[in-house]
Amino acid sequence: MPYWRKYRDYTIKTIVWIFALAALGFLFWILSDLVVKGLPNITLDFITGEYNEYKGINGIAPMIVTTIWIISVTLIVSGLIGVFAAIYLAEYSRPGPIVRFIRFALDNLAGIPSIIYGLFGYVFFKNMMKLGFSILSASLTLTIMVLPFIIGSTENALREVNRLYRDGSLALGATKLHTVMNIILPCAAPRIITTMLLTVGRIAGETAAVYFTAGTVYRYPEGIMSSGRTLSVHIYMLAKETGRRGETYASALLLVIFISLIHFIVNAALWAINAKRI
C-alpha cells in the first residue's frame, strides 16, 4: 500500500476517534454535572413528598405520577396507531398517490418543532375538543408528535424480516393477516419494542407541547382528564421561576435515572426473550 494511503487511513481513523471521544466526553460532562449538583439534594422526602412552593415543600412525587400517566397513555395510543399504520405501509399498500401523500405528511410532521405541536394541541384538543388542560390533551398531542418516528421505524423493522418467512407461511395456506400477526410481527417485535423505548425518552423529556396542554398544576392526577405537571415541565418551572438550582439539578438527575431504568428493564426483558429463543 502506498505511503499516502496509509497516512490517509491513519488520519481518518484519528479524526473518527477524536469525535467519538468528544461525544463521550460531552455525555460524561453532562452526567457528572447532574450527579455532583443534584445528588446531594435527593432524599426520600424529595422523591415521595408533594410540592408546594409557598409552604416550602419540595417533593416531586406528583410530577413523577403525572409523567408516568402521560407516558403510558401516549404509548398506548401512538403504539396502536403507529404499528397498524406501519403494517399497512409495509404489507398492504401499493405505490400510488395515497401512499406518496402519507409519506410526505409523515416526513413533514417529523420536522415540525415541538412548540408548534403544543400550540396545535392547545387550540384543537384543549379548546375545540373541550378537553381542557389534561393528561389526555397532552397525550394526544404527543401522539401526533411521535407518530412519524414510530411508523417509520416500525415499517423498516417489518420490511427487514426475511422474505422467506412470508412466502413460506403463504405457501402453507396461511392468510395474509395470519402471516402478518403470527409470523412477521413476532420477528420484528424486538425492533418495535426498541422504537417504543426511544419514544419514552422523547415523551418524558418533552416540555413545550406538555406545557401548553397538560398545564403546570403540581398535584396528583385523578385520571386522564386531570391537569398536572410533568418532571420536564417542573424542571423548567424551577429553573425559570424559583432559581433553586439544587432542586432543579436533582429533578433532572431523577428524570435521567427514570428513563435509564426503563431502558434497562426493557433491554433485560428483550435479552431474556432472545435467550429463550436460542
C-alpha positions as protocol buffer text, in pm:
chain_id: "A"
residue {
  index: 1
  type: MET
  ca { x: 0 y: 0 z: 0 }
}
residue {
  index: 2
  type: PRO
  ca { x: 141 y: 344 z: -92 }
}
residue {
  index: 3
  type: TYR
  ca { x: 255 y: 563 z: 194 }
}
residue {
  index: 4
  type: TRP
  ca { x: -3 y: 835 z: 126 }
}
residue {
  index: 5
  type: ARG
  ca { x: -288 y: 585 z: 157 }
}
residue {
  index: 6
  type: LYS
  ca { x: -160 y: 466 z: 493 }
}
residue {
  index: 7
  type: TYR
  ca { x: -132 y: 829 z: 603 }
}
residue {
  index: 8
  type: ARG
  ca { x: -489 y: 899 z: 481 }
}
residue {
  index: 9
  type: ASP
  ca { x: -631 y: 595 z: 664 }
}
residue {
  index: 10
  type: TYR
  ca { x: -444 y: 688 z: 981 }
}
residue {
  index: 11
  type: THR
  ca { x: -572 y: 1047 z: 960 }
}
residue {
  index: 12
  type: ILE
  ca { x: -934 y: 937 z: 908 }
}
residue {
  index: 13
  type: LYS
  ca { x: -915 y: 691 z: 1199 }
}
residue {
  index: 14
  type: THR
  ca { x: -767 y: 959 z: 1421 }
}
residue {
  index: 15
  type: ILE
  ca { x: -1045 y: 1205 z: 1333 }
}
residue {
  index: 16
  type: VAL
  ca { x: -1312 y: 940 z: 1397 }
}
residue {
  index: 17
  type: TRP
  ca { x: -1162 y: 857 z: 1737 }
}
residue {
  index: 18
  type: ILE
  ca { x: -1140 y: 1225 z: 1830 }
}
residue {
  index: 19
  type: PHE
  ca { x: -1508 y: 1286 z: 1752 }
}
residue {
  index: 20
  type: ALA
  ca { x: -1613 y: 965 z: 1928 }
}
residue {
  index: 21
  type: LEU
  ca { x: -1419 y: 1059 z: 2241 }
}
residue {
  index: 22
  type: ALA
  ca { x: -1560 y: 1412 z: 2221 }
}
residue {
  index: 23
  type: ALA
  ca { x: -1915 y: 1274 z: 2216 }
}
residue {
  index: 24
  type: LEU
  ca { x: -1840 y: 1052 z: 2517 }
}
residue {
  index: 25
  type: GLY
  ca { x: -1673 y: 1346 z: 2687 }
}
residue {
  index: 26
  type: PHE
  ca { x: -1980 y: 1566 z: 2649 }
}
residue {
  index: 27
  type: LEU
  ca { x: -2200 y: 1284 z: 2782 }
}
residue {
  index: 28
  type: PHE
  ca { x: -1972 y: 1232 z: 3082 }
}
residue {
  index: 29
  type: TRP
  ca { x: -1960 y: 1607 z: 3143 }
}
residue {
  index: 30
  type: ILE
  ca { x: -2340 y: 1639 z: 3148 }
}
residue {
  index: 31
  type: LEU
  ca { x: -2393 y: 1332 z: 3368 }
}
residue {
  index: 32
  type: SER
  ca { x: -2117 y: 1425 z: 3611 }
}
residue {
  index: 33
  type: ASP
  ca { x: -2255 y: 1778 z: 3639 }
}
residue {
  index: 34
  type: LEU
  ca { x: -2601 y: 1640 z: 3720 }
}
residue {
  index: 35
  type: VAL
  ca { x: -2464 y: 1395 z: 3975 }
}
residue {
  index: 36
  type: VAL
  ca { x: -2239 y: 1646 z: 4152 }
}
residue {
  index: 37
  type: LYS
  ca { x: -2501 y: 1920 z: 4174 }
}
residue {
  index: 38
  type: GLY
  ca { x: -2815 y: 1709 z: 4201 }
}
residue {
  index: 39
  type: LEU
  ca { x: -2733 y: 1403 z: 4410 }
}
residue {
  index: 40
  type: PRO
  ca { x: -2683 y: 1593 z: 4742 }
}
residue {
  index: 41
  type: ASN
  ca { x: -3039 y: 1727 z: 4712 }
}
residue {
  index: 42
  type: ILE
  ca { x: -3207 y: 1388 z: 4655 }
}
residue {
  index: 43
  type: THR
  ca { x: -3370 y: 1248 z: 4968 }
}
residue {
  index: 44
  type: LEU
  ca { x: -3656 y: 1011 z: 5037 }
}
residue {
  index: 45
  type: ASP
  ca { x: -3884 y: 1303 z: 5122 }
}
residue {
  index: 46
  type: PHE
  ca { x: -3785 y: 1473 z: 4797 }
}
residue {
  index: 47
  type: ILE
  ca { x: -3886 y: 1167 z: 4593 }
}
residue {
  index: 48
  type: THR
  ca { x: -4203 y: 1071 z: 4780 }
}
residue {
  index: 49
  type: GLY
  ca { x: -4326 y: 1409 z: 4904 }
}
residue {
  index: 50
  type: GLU
  ca { x: -4561 y: 1662 z: 4750 }
}
residue {
  index: 51
  type: TYR
  ca { x: -4465 y: 2005 z: 4623 }
}
residue {
  index: 52
  type: ASN
  ca { x: -4580 y: 2347 z: 4738 }
}
residue {
  index: 53
  type: GLU
  ca { x: -4357 y: 2642 z: 4668 }
}
residue {
  index: 54
  type: TYR
  ca { x: -4547 y: 2867 z: 4910 }
}
residue {
  index: 55
  type: LYS
  ca { x: -4512 y: 2627 z: 5204 }
}
residue {
  index: 56
  type: GLY
  ca { x: -4155 y: 2529 z: 5124 }
}
residue {
  index: 57
  type: ILE
  ca { x: -4247 y: 2166 z: 5044 }
}
residue {
  index: 58
  type: ASN
  ca { x: -4015 y: 2042 z: 4768 }
}
residue {
  index: 59
  type: GLY
  ca { x: -4125 y: 1689 z: 4683 }
}
residue {
  index: 60
  type: ILE
  ca { x: -4170 y: 1569 z: 4325 }
}
residue {
  index: 61
  type: ALA
  ca { x: -4398 y: 1266 z: 4366 }
}
residue {
  index: 62
  type: PRO
  ca { x: -4696 y: 1430 z: 4187 }
}
residue {
  index: 63
  type: MET
  ca { x: -4472 y: 1515 z: 3891 }
}
residue {
  index: 64
  type: ILE
  ca { x: -4344 y: 1158 z: 3871 }
}
residue {
  index: 65
  type: VAL
  ca { x: -4700 y: 1021 z: 3871 }
}
residue {
  index: 66
  type: THR
  ca { x: -4810 y: 1270 z: 3604 }
}
residue {
  index: 67
  type: THR
  ca { x: -4510 y: 1178 z: 3387 }
}
residue {
  index: 68
  type: ILE
  ca { x: -4594 y: 808 z: 3415 }
}
residue {
  index: 69
  type: TRP
  ca { x: -4957 y: 879 z: 3324 }
}
residue {
  index: 70
  type: ILE
  ca { x: -4865 y: 1075 z: 3012 }
}
residue {
  index: 71
  type: ILE
  ca { x: -4604 y: 820 z: 2902 }
}
residue {
  index: 72
  type: SER
  ca { x: -4850 y: 532 z: 2945 }
}
residue {
  index: 73
  type: VAL
  ca { x: -5142 y: 693 z: 2762 }
}
residue {
  index: 74
  type: THR
  ca { x: -4921 y: 823 z: 2481 }
}
residue {
  index: 75
  type: LEU
  ca { x: -4754 y: 485 z: 2428 }
}
residue {
  index: 76
  type: ILE
  ca { x: -5088 y: 303 z: 2417 }
}
residue {
  index: 77
  type: VAL
  ca { x: -5245 y: 541 z: 2163 }
}
residue {
  index: 78
  type: SER
  ca { x: -4937 y: 603 z: 1948 }
}
residue {
  index: 79
  type: GLY
  ca { x: -4833 y: 238 z: 1965 }
}
residue {
  index: 80
  type: LEU
  ca { x: -5165 y: 111 z: 1833 }
}
residue {
  index: 81
  type: ILE
  ca { x: -5194 y: 372 z: 1559 }
}
residue {
  index: 82
  type: GLY
  ca { x: -4826 y: 359 z: 1466 }
}
residue {
  index: 83
  type: VAL
  ca { x: -4791 y: -18 z: 1444 }
}
residue {
  index: 84
  type: PHE
  ca { x: -5108 y: -68 z: 1239 }
}
residue {
  index: 85
  type: ALA
  ca { x: -5017 y: 221 z: 1009 }
}
residue {
  index: 86
  type: ALA
  ca { x: -4674 y: 67 z: 959 }
}
residue {
  index: 87
  type: ILE
  ca { x: -4832 y: -271 z: 884 }
}
residue {
  index: 88
  type: TYR
  ca { x: -5044 y: -109 z: 616 }
}
residue {
  index: 89
  type: LEU
  ca { x: -4747 y: 69 z: 457 }
}
residue {
  index: 90
  type: ALA
  ca { x: -4516 y: -234 z: 472 }
}
residue {
  index: 91
  type: GLU
  ca { x: -4753 y: -517 z: 389 }
}
residue {
  index: 92
  type: TYR
  ca { x: -5068 y: -392 z: 216 }
}
residue {
  index: 93
  type: SER
  ca { x: -5000 y: -61 z: 43 }
}
residue {
  index: 94
  type: ARG
  ca { x: -4920 y: -29 z: -325 }
}
residue {
  index: 95
  type: PRO
  ca { x: -4723 y: 256 z: -484 }
}
residue {
  index: 96
  type: GLY
  ca { x: -4957 y: 540 z: -570 }
}
residue {
  index: 97
  type: PRO
  ca { x: -5063 y: 894 z: -483 }
}
residue {
  index: 98
  type: ILE
  ca { x: -5220 y: 798 z: -149 }
}
residue {
  index: 99
  type: VAL
  ca { x: -4904 y: 630 z: -22 }
}
residue {
  index: 100
  type: ARG
  ca { x: -4689 y: 914 z: -152 }
}
residue {
  index: 101
  type: PHE
  ca { x: -4911 y: 1165 z: 29 }
}
residue {
  index: 102
  type: ILE
  ca { x: -4889 y: 963 z: 355 }
}
residue {
  index: 103
  type: ARG
  ca { x: -4509 y: 952 z: 338 }
}
residue {
  index: 104
  type: PHE
  ca { x: -4495 y: 1322 z: 251 }
}
residue {
  index: 105
  type: ALA
  ca { x: -4715 y: 1402 z: 552 }
}
residue {
  index: 106
  type: LEU
  ca { x: -4502 y: 1187 z: 784 }
}
residue {
  index: 107
  type: ASP
  ca { x: -4180 y: 1348 z: 662 }
}
residue {
  index: 108
  type: ASN
  ca { x: -4323 y: 1694 z: 725 }
}
residue {
  index: 109
  type: LEU
  ca { x: -4463 y: 1603 z: 1066 }
}
residue {
  index: 110
  type: ALA
  ca { x: -4121 y: 1478 z: 1173 }
}
residue {
  index: 111
  type: GLY
  ca { x: -3968 y: 1819 z: 1105 }
}
residue {
  index: 112
  type: ILE
  ca { x: -4220 y: 2037 z: 1289 }
}
residue {
  index: 113
  type: PRO
  ca { x: -4088 y: 2198 z: 1612 }
}
residue {
  index: 114
  type: SER
  ca { x: -4247 y: 2077 z: 1933 }
}
residue {
  index: 115
  type: ILE
  ca { x: -4374 y: 2425 z: 2020 }
}
residue {
  index: 116
  type: ILE
  ca { x: -4598 y: 2409 z: 1711 }
}
residue {
  index: 117
  type: TYR
  ca { x: -4740 y: 2078 z: 1831 }
}
residue {
  index: 118
  type: GLY
  ca { x: -4804 y: 2242 z: 2166 }
}
residue {
  index: 119
  type: LEU
  ca { x: -4993 y: 2532 z: 2009 }
}
residue {
  index: 120
  type: PHE
  ca { x: -5194 y: 2290 z: 1794 }
}
residue {
  index: 121
  type: GLY
  ca { x: -5282 y: 2079 z: 2098 }
}
residue {
  index: 122
  type: TYR
  ca { x: -5378 y: 2392 z: 2291 }
}
residue {
  index: 123
  type: VAL
  ca { x: -5613 y: 2515 z: 2018 }
}
residue {
  index: 124
  type: PHE
  ca { x: -5754 y: 2183 z: 1897 }
}
residue {
  index: 125
  type: PHE
  ca { x: -5760 y: 1941 z: 2192 }
}
residue {
  index: 126
  type: LYS
  ca { x: -5790 y: 2187 z: 2479 }
}
residue {
  index: 127
  type: ASN
  ca { x: -6023 y: 2447 z: 2327 }
}
residue {
  index: 128
  type: MET
  ca { x: -6206 y: 2296 z: 2029 }
}
residue {
  index: 129
  type: MET
  ca { x: -6242 y: 1943 z: 2171 }
}
residue {
  index: 130
  type: LYS
  ca { x: -6314 y: 2086 z: 2519 }
}
residue {
  index: 131
  type: LEU
  ca { x: -6059 y: 1854 z: 2686 }
}
residue {
  index: 132
  type: GLY
  ca { x: -5904 y: 2139 z: 2884 }
}
residue {
  index: 133
  type: PHE
  ca { x: -5563 y: 2119 z: 3043 }
}
residue {
  index: 134
  type: SER
  ca { x: -5544 y: 1745 z: 3093 }
}
residue {
  index: 135
  type: ILE
  ca { x: -5331 y: 1435 z: 3059 }
}
residue {
  index: 136
  type: LEU
  ca { x: -5547 y: 1330 z: 2764 }
}
residue {
  index: 137
  type: SER
  ca { x: -5481 y: 1658 z: 2578 }
}
residue {
  index: 138
  type: ALA
  ca { x: -5108 y: 1622 z: 2635 }
}
residue {
  index: 139
  type: SER
  ca { x: -5105 y: 1255 z: 2538 }
}
residue {
  index: 140
  type: LEU
  ca { x: -5295 y: 1310 z: 2213 }
}
residue {
  index: 141
  type: THR
  ca { x: -5063 y: 1598 z: 2123 }
}
residue {
  index: 142
  type: LEU
  ca { x: -4754 y: 1387 z: 2196 }
}
residue {
  index: 143
  type: THR
  ca { x: -4907 y: 1100 z: 1997 }
}
residue {
  index: 144
  type: ILE
  ca { x: -4914 y: 1316 z: 1685 }
}
residue {
  index: 145
  type: MET
  ca { x: -4558 y: 1427 z: 1756 }
}
residue {
  index: 146
  type: VAL
  ca { x: -4406 y: 1079 z: 1792 }
}
residue {
  index: 147
  type: LEU
  ca { x: -4613 y: 900 z: 1524 }
}
residue {
  index: 148
  type: PRO
  ca { x: -4372 y: 972 z: 1235 }
}
residue {
  index: 149
  type: PHE
  ca { x: -4084 y: 811 z: 1425 }
}
residue {
  index: 150
  type: ILE
  ca { x: -4289 y: 509 z: 1536 }
}
residue {
  index: 151
  type: ILE
  ca { x: -4439 y: 449 z: 1192 }
}
residue {
  index: 152
  type: GLY
  ca { x: -4107 y: 488 z: 1009 }
}
residue {
  index: 153
  type: SER
  ca { x: -3907 y: 266 z: 1246 }
}
residue {
  index: 154
  type: THR
  ca { x: -4177 y: 0 z: 1268 }
}
residue {
  index: 155
  type: GLU
  ca { x: -4217 y: -9 z: 890 }
}
residue {
  index: 156
  type: ASN
  ca { x: -3841 y: -61 z: 849 }
}
residue {
  index: 157
  type: ALA
  ca { x: -3849 y: -337 z: 1110 }
}
residue {
  index: 158
  type: LEU
  ca { x: -4130 y: -516 z: 925 }
}
residue {
  index: 159
  type: ARG
  ca { x: -3957 y: -484 z: 587 }
}
residue {
  index: 160
  type: GLU
  ca { x: -3633 y: -628 z: 727 }
}
residue {
  index: 161
  type: VAL
  ca { x: -3800 y: -958 z: 820 }
}
residue {
  index: 162
  type: ASN
  ca { x: -3677 y: -1229 z: 586 }
}
residue {
  index: 163
  type: ARG
  ca { x: -3899 y: -1261 z: 280 }
}
residue {
  index: 164
  type: LEU
  ca { x: -3881 y: -1641 z: 306 }
}
residue {
  index: 165
  type: TYR
  ca { x: -4093 y: -1629 z: 622 }
}
residue {
  index: 166
  type: ARG
  ca { x: -4375 y: -1457 z: 433 }
}
residue {
  index: 167
  type: ASP
  ca { x: -4351 y: -1684 z: 131 }
}
residue {
  index: 168
  type: GLY
  ca { x: -4331 y: -1999 z: 343 }
}
residue {
  index: 169
  type: SER
  ca { x: -4636 y: -1905 z: 551 }
}
residue {
  index: 170
  type: LEU
  ca { x: -4843 y: -1816 z: 246 }
}
residue {
  index: 171
  type: ALA
  ca { x: -4733 y: -2133 z: 67 }
}
residue {
  index: 172
  type: LEU
  ca { x: -4864 y: -2340 z: 358 }
}
residue {
  index: 173
  type: GLY
  ca { x: -5208 y: -2188 z: 314 }
}
residue {
  index: 174
  type: ALA
  ca { x: -5199 y: -1914 z: 581 }
}
residue {
  index: 175
  type: THR
  ca { x: -5385 y: -1593 z: 511 }
}
residue {
  index: 176
  type: LYS
  ca { x: -5210 y: -1259 z: 475 }
}
residue {
  index: 177
  type: LEU
  ca { x: -5346 y: -1140 z: 810 }
}
residue {
  index: 178
  type: HIS
  ca { x: -5238 y: -1459 z: 988 }
}
residue {
  index: 179
  type: THR
  ca { x: -4890 y: -1428 z: 838 }
}
residue {
  index: 180
  type: VAL
  ca { x: -4854 y: -1067 z: 947 }
}
residue {
  index: 181
  type: MET
  ca { x: -4987 y: -1115 z: 1301 }
}
residue {
  index: 182
  type: ASN
  ca { x: -4823 y: -1450 z: 1381 }
}
residue {
  index: 183
  type: ILE
  ca { x: -4504 y: -1452 z: 1173 }
}
residue {
  index: 184
  type: ILE
  ca { x: -4394 y: -1102 z: 1075 }
}
residue {
  index: 185
  type: LEU
  ca { x: -4484 y: -910 z: 1391 }
}
residue {
  index: 186
  type: PRO
  ca { x: -4314 y: -1152 z: 1635 }
}
residue {
  index: 187
  type: CYS
  ca { x: -3996 y: -1142 z: 1426 }
}
residue {
  index: 188
  type: ALA
  ca { x: -3998 y: -761 z: 1421 }
}
residue {
  index: 189
  type: ALA
  ca { x: -4102 y: -730 z: 1787 }
}
residue {
  index: 190
  type: PRO
  ca { x: -3752 y: -655 z: 1929 }
}
residue {
  index: 191
  type: ARG
  ca { x: -3705 y: -364 z: 1688 }
}
residue {
  index: 192
  type: ILE
  ca { x: -4057 y: -235 z: 1757 }
}
residue {
  index: 193
  type: ILE
  ca { x: -4003 y: -252 z: 2133 }
}
residue {
  index: 194
  type: THR
  ca { x: -3674 y: -66 z: 2093 }
}
residue {
  index: 195
  type: THR
  ca { x: -3861 y: 202 z: 1899 }
}
residue {
  index: 196
  type: MET
  ca { x: -4112 y: 238 z: 2181 }
}
residue {
  index: 197
  type: LEU
  ca { x: -3824 y: 260 z: 2426 }
}
residue {
  index: 198
  type: LEU
  ca { x: -3669 y: 550 z: 2240 }
}
residue {
  index: 199
  type: THR
  ca { x: -4011 y: 711 z: 2227 }
}
residue {
  index: 200
  type: VAL
  ca { x: -4032 y: 701 z: 2607 }
}
residue {
  index: 201
  type: GLY
  ca { x: -3729 y: 928 z: 2628 }
}
residue {
  index: 202
  type: ARG
  ca { x: -3885 y: 1172 z: 2380 }
}
residue {
  index: 203
  type: ILE
  ca { x: -4214 y: 1180 z: 2570 }
}
residue {
  index: 204
  type: ALA
  ca { x: -4061 y: 1212 z: 2915 }
}
residue {
  index: 205
  type: GLY
  ca { x: -3826 y: 1489 z: 2805 }
}
residue {
  index: 206
  type: GLU
  ca { x: -4081 y: 1696 z: 2614 }
}
residue {
  index: 207
  type: THR
  ca { x: -4159 y: 2034 z: 2768 }
}
residue {
  index: 208
  type: ALA
  ca { x: -4318 y: 2279 z: 2522 }
}
residue {
  index: 209
  type: ALA
  ca { x: -4601 y: 2055 z: 2399 }
}
residue {
  index: 210
  type: VAL
  ca { x: -4687 y: 1940 z: 2752 }
}
residue {
  index: 211
  type: TYR
  ca { x: -4668 y: 2293 z: 2893 }
}
residue {
  index: 212
  type: PHE
  ca { x: -4945 y: 2407 z: 2656 }
}
residue {
  index: 213
  type: THR
  ca { x: -5174 y: 2104 z: 2700 }
}
residue {
  index: 214
  type: ALA
  ca { x: -5130 y: 1945 z: 3045 }
}
residue {
  index: 215
  type: GLY
  ca { x: -5079 y: 2262 z: 3244 }
}
residue {
  index: 216
  type: THR
  ca { x: -4843 y: 2328 z: 3534 }
}
residue {
  index: 217
  type: VAL
  ca { x: -5053 y: 2230 z: 3838 }
}
residue {
  index: 218
  type: TYR
  ca { x: -4840 y: 2042 z: 4092 }
}
residue {
  index: 219
  type: ARG
  ca { x: -5090 y: 1787 z: 4221 }
}
residue {
  index: 220
  type: TYR
  ca { x: -5162 y: 1417 z: 4189 }
}
residue {
  index: 221
  type: PRO
  ca { x: -5373 y: 1349 z: 3878 }
}
residue {
  index: 222
  type: GLU
  ca { x: -5706 y: 1180 z: 3944 }
}
residue {
  index: 223
  type: GLY
  ca { x: -5741 y: 1049 z: 3589 }
}
residue {
  index: 224
  type: ILE
  ca { x: -5668 y: 1125 z: 3228 }
}
residue {
  index: 225
  type: MET
  ca { x: -5891 y: 1434 z: 3242 }
}
residue {
  index: 226
  type: SER
  ca { x: -5688 y: 1588 z: 3525 }
}
residue {
  index: 227
  type: SER
  ca { x: -5423 y: 1850 z: 3465 }
}
residue {
  index: 228
  type: GLY
  ca { x: -5075 y: 1809 z: 3602 }
}
residue {
  index: 229
  type: ARG
  ca { x: -4709 y: 1893 z: 3580 }
}
residue {
  index: 230
  type: THR
  ca { x: -4453 y: 1653 z: 3436 }
}
residue {
  index: 231
  type: LEU
  ca { x: -4094 y: 1627 z: 3551 }
}
residue {
  index: 232
  type: SER
  ca { x: -3962 y: 1810 z: 3245 }
}
residue {
  index: 233
  type: VAL
  ca { x: -4207 y: 2098 z: 3292 }
}
residue {
  index: 234
  type: HIS
  ca { x: -4123 y: 2102 z: 3664 }
}
residue {
  index: 235
  type: ILE
  ca { x: -3754 y: 2135 z: 3582 }
}
residue {
  index: 236
  type: TYR
  ca { x: -3835 y: 2426 z: 3351 }
}
residue {
  index: 237
  type: MET
  ca { x: -4053 y: 2596 z: 3613 }
}
residue {
  index: 238
  type: LEU
  ca { x: -3790 y: 2554 z: 3885 }
}
residue {
  index: 239
  type: ALA
  ca { x: -3516 y: 2698 z: 3667 }
}
residue {
  index: 240
  type: LYS
  ca { x: -3732 y: 2981 z: 3530 }
}
residue {
  index: 241
  type: GLU
  ca { x: -3932 y: 3096 z: 3830 }
}
residue {
  index: 242
  type: THR
  ca { x: -3769 y: 2985 z: 4154 }
}
residue {
  index: 243
  type: GLY
  ca { x: -3399 y: 2980 z: 4071 }
}
residue {
  index: 244
  type: ARG
  ca { x: -3346 y: 2688 z: 4311 }
}
residue {
  index: 245
  type: ARG
  ca { x: -3067 y: 2520 z: 4121 }
}
residue {
  index: 246
  type: GLY
  ca { x: -3018 y: 2235 z: 4366 }
}
residue {
  index: 247
  type: GLU
  ca { x: -3374 y: 2110 z: 4326 }
}
residue {
  index: 248
  type: THR
  ca { x: -3355 y: 2170 z: 3951 }
}
residue {
  index: 249
  type: TYR
  ca { x: -3048 y: 1951 z: 3915 }
}
residue {
  index: 250
  type: ALA
  ca { x: -3196 y: 1687 z: 4146 }
}
residue {
  index: 251
  type: SER
  ca { x: -3516 y: 1670 z: 3939 }
}
residue {
  index: 252
  type: ALA
  ca { x: -3315 y: 1649 z: 3616 }
}
residue {
  index: 253
  type: LEU
  ca { x: -3099 y: 1368 z: 3758 }
}
residue {
  index: 254
  type: LEU
  ca { x: -3407 y: 1172 z: 3863 }
}
residue {
  index: 255
  type: LEU
  ca { x: -3556 y: 1215 z: 3516 }
}
residue {
  index: 256
  type: VAL
  ca { x: -3238 y: 1071 z: 3361 }
}
residue {
  index: 257
  type: ILE
  ca { x: -3239 y: 783 z: 3612 }
}
residue {
  index: 258
  type: PHE
  ca { x: -3609 y: 717 z: 3543 }
}
residue {
  index: 259
  type: ILE
  ca { x: -3559 y: 694 z: 3167 }
}
residue {
  index: 260
  type: SER
  ca { x: -3242 y: 485 z: 3206 }
}
residue {
  index: 261
  type: LEU
  ca { x: -3422 y: 245 z: 3440 }
}
residue {
  index: 262
  type: ILE
  ca { x: -3699 y: 190 z: 3185 }
}
residue {
  index: 263
  type: HIS
  ca { x: -3439 y: 124 z: 2915 }
}
residue {
  index: 264
  type: PHE
  ca { x: -3256 y: -124 z: 3138 }
}
residue {
  index: 265
  type: ILE
  ca { x: -3570 y: -316 z: 3230 }
}
residue {
  index: 266
  type: VAL
  ca { x: -3693 y: -345 z: 2870 }
}
residue {
  index: 267
  type: ASN
  ca { x: -3348 y: -440 z: 2737 }
}
residue {
  index: 268
  type: ALA
  ca { x: -3316 y: -706 z: 3008 }
}
residue {
  index: 269
  type: ALA
  ca { x: -3657 y: -845 z: 2911 }
}
residue {
  index: 270
  type: LEU
  ca { x: -3558 y: -850 z: 2541 }
}
residue {
  index: 271
  type: TRP
  ca { x: -3233 y: -1026 z: 2625 }
}
residue {
  index: 272
  type: ALA
  ca { x: -3422 y: -1290 z: 2826 }
}
residue {
  index: 273
  type: ILE
  ca { x: -3672 y: -1343 z: 2539 }
}
residue {
  index: 274
  type: ASN
  ca { x: -3394 y: -1379 z: 2281 }
}
residue {
  index: 275
  type: ALA
  ca { x: -3203 y: -1617 z: 2509 }
}
residue {
  index: 276
  type: LYS
  ca { x: -3508 y: -1844 z: 2533 }
}
residue {
  index: 277
  type: ARG
  ca { x: -3547 y: -1844 z: 2155 }
}
residue {
  index: 278
  type: ILE
  ca { x: -3187 y: -1952 z: 2111 }
}
